[in-house]
Amino acid sequence: MVIQQISQIARAFFSTNVLLTSGSPPRPGEISQAHHGVLFLDEFPEFARSALEALREPLETGTITIARAARRAEFPARFQLIAAMNPCPCGYLGSTLKACRCTPDQISRYQGKLSGPLLDRIDLHIEVPAVSAQQLIDAPAGESTASIRTRVVAAREFALQRQGSPNQALQAGAIDKHAALDDAARKFVYNAAAKLGWSARSTHRALKVARTVADLAGAESVGVVHVAEAVQYRRALRN
Ligand SMILES: [Zn+2]
């Protein structure tokens, strides 16, 4: 897998923006160069709003259209987006190690740099609490990457055998069919979507994550426990 490092990414956005406004003919920026790889963006809210919003199209369609004057070109851009950010400008909101110095207004302005439609397109939002040096040093080694990979490959195979495509590629009708929610799970999703004000896109994406959680557990149908886990992955920054 190609890991696009942050310095390259910063240049990627500059070149993409340049492509949007000048330069001829249009050529692929580094968003396209991350095609079938990983696009890692650190300090996510620090990117220009226009650059962040430009991610919406490839996240949805796997392509990016560069339109400039009379020229228009479409480039492949199906990447795995991984983005990291602090919870607030000082970085200590919710930390047990140090007090946050930010005002509520600063925090909401910082988190508000990521629009709802952009967050809708990010499937897993995970809060990673800061750990002390002692915790870091004393913690036992986690599960090995090789063993996690084995589980992931098996879950993907499970999905392919059921529906002929990975879960992320399922469209609306197929999601309902293959998610195979039991009654309790269905009710749980309805309640969560209403309470958290989810768009149709958010709801469908959460169902695909729930289907994947069930596949990792080797479950034929999606139950409350799988749906509840999926809901947890879509709650950060929405309180
Ligand atoms: Zn802070």
Residues whose N, C-alpha, C, O or C-beta is under 5 A from the ligand:
A	BS01	ZN	C88 P89 C90 G91 Y92 L93 C100 R101 C102
